[in-house]
Structure formats: C-alpha cells, structure tokens
C-alpha cells in the first residue's frame, strides 16, 4: 500500500500544468500539440508521453524517487 503523498496539480497556463509535493515545487508538464513533456523541479526532462495523465504519472514517480533519496542523505 502506497501511503506517500501524491503530487498536487494546478493548471498554470493553457499548455502548462505545475505540480507540488508537500507544498514544494516538484515540476511541470508542457503540452506541445503532439505530446506532453514532464520536467522535474530543476528543469530536467523526465519523460515525454502521449497523454497528460501519462506525463503526470512519470513526474509523480520521479518526484517520489527524488524525495526518498533526499531522506536517505
């Protein structure tokens, strides 16, 4: 069972969705007409998917991995 918090999404612009995790910026997804590209909190490309939901899921997984890594450092 996954009990870690999930990303909170907000539409920042017509083609941009922004995400936070625990109140901190976690990244964003940009639509370019053909696909959706997810970027992490420091602007690294995480994934390119055919749907908004797919890109959001990829960013969610990357943000959770990053949060777990920060806890172990």
MOWO-V376455 format. One record per residue. N is the residue number from 1. RES is the residue in three letters. PHI is phi as a letter, one per 40 degrees, with the letter a starting at -180 (none if undefined). OMEGA is omega in degrees with one decimal (NA if undefined). D_FIRST is the distance of its C-alpha to the first C-alpha in Angstrom with 2 decimals. Layout:
n=N res=RES phi=PHI omega=OMEGA d_first=D_FIRST
n=N res=RES phi=PHI omega=OMEGA d_first=D_FIRST
This chain:
n=1 res=UNK phi=none omega=-179.0 d_first=0.00
n=2 res=UNK phi=c omega=-178.8 d_first=3.81
n=3 res=UNK phi=b omega=179.1 d_first=6.28
n=4 res=UNK phi=c omega=-177.1 d_first=9.26
n=5 res=UNK phi=c omega=178.7 d_first=12.07
n=6 res=UNK phi=b omega=178.6 d_first=13.18
n=7 res=UNK phi=c omega=172.4 d_first=16.79
n=8 res=UNK phi=b omega=-174.8 d_first=19.42
n=9 res=UNK phi=b omega=174.7 d_first=22.04
n=10 res=UNK phi=a omega=177.1 d_first=25.73
n=11 res=UNK phi=c omega=-177.1 d_first=28.54
n=12 res=UNK phi=c omega=-179.1 d_first=31.04
n=13 res=UNK phi=a omega=-178.9 d_first=33.65
n=14 res=UNK phi=d omega=-175.8 d_first=34.31
n=15 res=UNK phi=b omega=-175.3 d_first=32.87
n=16 res=UNK phi=b omega=174.4 d_first=30.53
n=17 res=UNK phi=b omega=-177.1 d_first=27.06
n=18 res=UNK phi=b omega=-177.2 d_first=25.98
n=19 res=UNK phi=b omega=171.9 d_first=22.57
n=20 res=UNK phi=b omega=175.8 d_first=21.65
n=21 res=UNK phi=b omega=-176.3 d_first=18.71
n=22 res=UNK phi=f omega=177.2 d_first=19.10
n=23 res=UNK phi=g omega=-179.9 d_first=22.62
n=24 res=UNK phi=b omega=178.1 d_first=23.71
n=25 res=UNK phi=d omega=-177.5 d_first=24.88
n=26 res=UNK phi=b omega=-179.8 d_first=22.42
n=27 res=UNK phi=i omega=-179.2 d_first=24.57
n=28 res=UNK phi=a omega=176.7 d_first=25.99
n=29 res=UNK phi=b omega=179.9 d_first=26.50
n=30 res=UNK phi=b omega=174.9 d_first=30.08
n=31 res=UNK phi=c omega=178.2 d_first=31.41
n=32 res=UNK phi=b omega=179.5 d_first=34.56
n=33 res=UNK phi=g omega=-178.5 d_first=35.46
n=34 res=UNK phi=b omega=-175.8 d_first=34.36
n=35 res=UNK phi=a omega=179.5 d_first=30.84
n=36 res=UNK phi=b omega=-178.6 d_first=28.38
n=37 res=UNK phi=b omega=179.6 d_first=28.08
n=38 res=UNK phi=c omega=177.5 d_first=25.36
n=39 res=UNK phi=b omega=-179.2 d_first=26.52
n=40 res=UNK phi=c omega=-172.8 d_first=24.70
n=41 res=UNK phi=c omega=177.3 d_first=25.82
n=42 res=UNK phi=b omega=173.5 d_first=28.90
n=43 res=UNK phi=g omega=176.9 d_first=29.92
n=44 res=UNK phi=c omega=177.4 d_first=28.82
n=45 res=UNK phi=c omega=-179.0 d_first=28.22
n=46 res=UNK phi=c omega=-175.6 d_first=24.61
n=47 res=UNK phi=a omega=172.4 d_first=24.97
n=48 res=UNK phi=b omega=-175.4 d_first=27.24
n=49 res=UNK phi=b omega=-179.4 d_first=25.92
n=50 res=UNK phi=c omega=-180.0 d_first=27.71
n=51 res=UNK phi=b omega=175.5 d_first=25.71
n=52 res=UNK phi=d omega=-178.6 d_first=24.71
n=53 res=UNK phi=d omega=178.2 d_first=21.13
n=54 res=UNK phi=c omega=178.5 d_first=21.01
n=55 res=UNK phi=c omega=178.2 d_first=22.42
n=56 res=UNK phi=c omega=179.0 d_first=20.09
n=57 res=UNK phi=c omega=178.6 d_first=17.02
n=58 res=UNK phi=c omega=178.4 d_first=18.85
n=59 res=UNK phi=c omega=177.7 d_first=19.61
n=60 res=UNK phi=d omega=179.9 d_first=16.11
n=61 res=UNK phi=c omega=-179.9 d_first=15.01
n=62 res=UNK phi=c omega=-179.9 d_first=18.22
n=63 res=UNK phi=c omega=178.3 d_first=17.91
n=64 res=UNK phi=c omega=177.5 d_first=14.53
n=65 res=UNK phi=c omega=179.9 d_first=16.19
n=66 res=UNK phi=c omega=179.5 d_first=19.23
n=67 res=UNK phi=c omega=179.0 d_first=17.65
n=68 res=UNK phi=c omega=179.6 d_first=16.06
n=69 res=UNK phi=c omega=179.5 d_first=19.52
n=70 res=UNK phi=c omega=179.9 d_first=21.32
n=71 res=UNK phi=c omega=-176.9 d_first=19.49
n=72 res=UNK phi=c omega=-178.4 d_first=20.65
n=73 res=UNK phi=c omega=NA d_first=24.22
